[in-house]
Amino acid sequence: MKTTIFQRAVFGAIFLLMSIASPSSSLAEQTFYSWKIENYAIKKPLGGFTGNAQRGRKIVINQDKGNCLACHSLPIPEESFHGTVGPPLQGIASRLNKEQIRLRVADEQKINPATIMPGFYKNPKENNRVDDNFWGKPVLTAQETEDVITYLMTLK
């Protein structure tokens, strides 16, 4: 059976919601470090952390963390399902700089209010309709977010 773009979008959204609704141990101990937008970018690393591309790649794949594959295609051939709801992320580091990618991962709605992409390091005070396990916490820690950003910067 051939799936339509709409069916893929629905499946991607379901997987994304499942990933956000799955509690993880790191969520219980998170601290939110505030950030500031300058010229459609977040200039400073979140919490002052330095990212690690290998950890970031694992988070991107992990259904209990970033789960980016639910909506985006990425150059990760060992994973069979790649979503088509969001834009492909191959070559993103050729199109955007690190600071611009940081804002998109932290809270894409600051750029595109109509997006369905969740803010992975969104200010928890701006959250609405959040599972009790996530109340007052971002989806990813500052370290995990910086790891994802560093991995995405390898995609030139």
N, C-alpha and C positions, 0 to 999 in steps of 0.2 A: 504494500500500500504506500502510495506516495504522499508525503506530508506537505501541506501548504505552508506558506509563510506565516499565516495566522496561527496554524496549529503549532508551529515551531515557537512562535512568540508566546503562546499560552504555556507550552511546556517549559520554556525558559523562565517565564514569570513564576510558575509553580516551583521550579527548582530553586529559584532565587529566594522566594518566600520561605521555602523549607530550610534553606541554609541560614537565613536570618533568624528563623524561629528555633533553631537548634542551639541550645545553650552550650557554652564551652567554658572550661575552667578559667581561662584567661580573662573572660568578660567580667567575672566577679571582682577582679582586683584592679580594674582600670582607673586611671586618672586621665581626665581630659585636659589637654594643654590648648589654650586658646590660640587662634591664628588670625591673621589679617590678610585681606585681599588687596593686592596692589597690581593694577594693570592686568586683570584677569589671571592672576597667579598668586601663589603663596610662596613668598621668597625664602622664608626660613624653614629648615627642617622641623617637623613636628616634634615637640619635646626635646629638640636638640639631638635627636637620634640619627645615627648613620645607618643607612640601609644595607642589606645583604641580598644580592640578586638570587642566590640559591634558595634562601628562605622565602623570598618573594615569589619565586616560581611555584614553590610548594603551596603557598597560600592561595595563589591564583587558581590552582587546580582543586584545592580542598573544598569540598561541599559544605563543610562546617565553618568555613572562614570566608575567604573572598568569593569563591565560586564564580569567577569571572567567565568561565566557559559556559555558564548557563545562558549568557546573552551574547558573548563575543567569540569570534574565532581567533585563535592564537597559534603560533608555530609550535604546537605541542602535539606531535604526531602520535604519541602513545595513548592519548585520550581520544576516544571515538566520537563523543558528542561535543560539538561546538555550536553555540547558539548563533542566531542570525538577527536577533532583535537589535543589538547594539552594533556599532561599526566594527569592522575587523581591526585588531590591534597590531597586526604586523606593520612594521614601519612607523609606529606612533612616535618613536624618538626622533624620526626624521621630520615629523610634522610639528611637534610640540617640544618645548624645552622642559626641563625637570620641574621648574616652578609651576608651569602651566599644567603639567600632568598631576602634580601634587593637588592643585585645586580640584581637578576633575575627579580624582579618587576620593578626596576628602568630602566634597559636596558638589556634585555636578549640577544640582538644582540652582546653584548661585549663578551658573552660566545659562542653563536651559531649564527654566522652571517647569516645563512640561515633561521633562524626562521621567522615565520610570526607574532609572538607576538610583539605588539607595546611596546616601552619603555614608561612606565607610568610616569617615572620621568627622562626622557632622557634630555640631554643638548639640549635646543631648537635651539642652533646654528648648531646642527647636523641634524636637521629635514629637510626633503625633501618632496615636494608635500603635503603641509599642508593647510587645510582650513584656510581662513583669520581669523576666530575666534580663531584659535589655534596658529597663527604665533607668535613665540617668547615666547611661554608658554609650560610648560609640561602638559600632560593630567590631572594628579592629582596634587594637592598641596603636599608640603613636609609633612604636617600633615596628609592628606588623605593617602599618601603612607605609612607612618609609622603605621597608623591605619590598613591598609590591612596586612602589615607585622606582626603586633601583632596578628591579627586574624589568619593568617596562622600558627603562632607559637603555636596555640591551637590545631592544627591538628596533633596529635602524633600517 
